[in-house]
Amino acid sequence: MEGYKEDLTQEERILVLLKSRGRDGAFVYEFMTPRTRGGLGIAQYNARIWGLRQKGYVIENKEPGHFVLTYEPRRQIELF
């Protein structure tokens, strides 16, 4: 697949999925399903979500097992 980046971290893969879904969010089974079956293949998704929250992302657990990205911190651009 052209343009697909294989070397994304697990946090980045979760973030890409959550951003692409918007208000619809994503479910735990999508994080845990093996990559060969269309999921992200991330067993320790809670640790990755915690890491994203520590970086300023607001990820809400709307109902058990359903996560929605509701805020994304602005990225600072390094000029030098």
C-alpha positions in Angstrom: 0.0 0.0 0.0 1.6 3.2 -1.1 2.1 5.9 1.6 1.5 3.4 4.4 4.1 3.8 7.1 4.9 0.4 8.7 7.1 1.9 11.4 4.4 3.7 13.4 4.5 3.2 17.1 1.5 1.6 18.8 0.5 5.0 20.2 0.6 6.5 16.7 -1.5 3.6 15.3 -4.1 4.2 17.9 -4.0 7.9 17.3 -4.4 7.5 13.5 -7.5 5.2 14.0 -9.1 7.6 16.6 -8.5 10.6 14.3 -9.9 8.9 11.3 -13.1 7.9 13.2 -13.8 11.3 14.7 -16.9 11.3 17.0 -17.6 7.6 16.2 -14.4 6.6 18.0 -13.0 3.1 18.1 -13.7 -0.1 20.2 -11.3 -2.2 22.2 -11.6 -5.1 19.9 -10.2 -3.0 17.0 -7.1 -2.2 19.1 -6.6 -5.9 20.0 -7.5 -7.7 16.8 -4.4 -8.9 15.1 -3.1 -6.8 12.3 -3.4 -9.7 9.9 -7.2 -9.6 10.5 -7.5 -5.8 10.1 -7.0 -4.7 13.7 -4.1 -2.8 15.3 -2.7 -5.8 17.1 -2.1 -3.9 20.4 -2.8 -6.0 23.5 -1.7 -3.4 26.0 -3.9 -0.7 24.5 -4.6 0.9 28.0 -0.9 1.6 28.4 -0.8 3.2 25.0 -3.9 5.4 25.7 -2.4 6.4 29.0 0.8 7.4 27.2 -1.2 9.6 24.7 -3.1 11.2 27.6 0.3 12.0 29.2 1.2 13.8 26.0 -2.0 16.0 26.2 -4.5 14.1 24.1 -7.9 13.8 25.7 -9.3 10.4 24.9 -12.7 9.7 26.5 -14.1 6.3 27.4 -17.6 7.0 26.3 -18.9 3.6 27.3 -17.0 0.5 28.3 -14.6 -0.4 25.6 -15.4 2.6 23.4 -12.8 5.4 23.0 -13.2 8.8 21.4 -10.4 11.4 20.8 -11.9 14.7 22.0 -8.9 17.0 22.1 -5.5 17.0 20.4 -2.7 19.3 21.7 -1.3 21.7 19.2 2.1 20.7 17.9 5.0 23.1 18.4 7.0 23.6 15.3 10.7 23.8 15.8 12.2 26.6 13.7 15.9 25.9 14.4 
